[in-house]
Amino acid sequence: MIILVLLLIFIVVALYLRKQNKNKSEFIYWEKIDELEKQRKEMILQRARERQNF
């Protein structure tokens, strides 16, 4: 009986930690998308400046 309770606690903790880790990686994913979007805007501005110089 004690073994079953310990197993249940272990499973709950494992699922909780997995959920936390998933949220963290999702946050990193969105930060990466924001960074790429910023780089894309900078490239567009740079091209616009180059066109104005000609």
TAMO-V850580 format. One record per backbone hydrogen bond with DSSP energy under -0.5 kcal/mol. NH is the residue of the N-H (numbers start at 1). CO is the residue of the C=O. Records with the same first field share a line. If there is no record, write none. Layout:
BEGIN
NH: CO / CO
END
This chain:
BEGIN
5: 1
6: 2
7: 3
8: 4
9: 5
10: 6
11: 7
12: 8
13: 9
14: 10
15: 11
16: 12
17: 13
18: 14
19: 15
20: 16
21: 17
22: 18
23: 19
24: 20
25: 21
26: 22
27: 23
28: 24
29: 25
30: 26
31: 27
32: 28
33: 29
34: 30
35: 31
36: 32
37: 33
38: 34
39: 35
40: 36
41: 37
42: 38
43: 39
44: 40
45: 41
46: 42
47: 43
48: 44
49: 45
50: 46
51: 47
52: 48
53: 49
54: 50
END
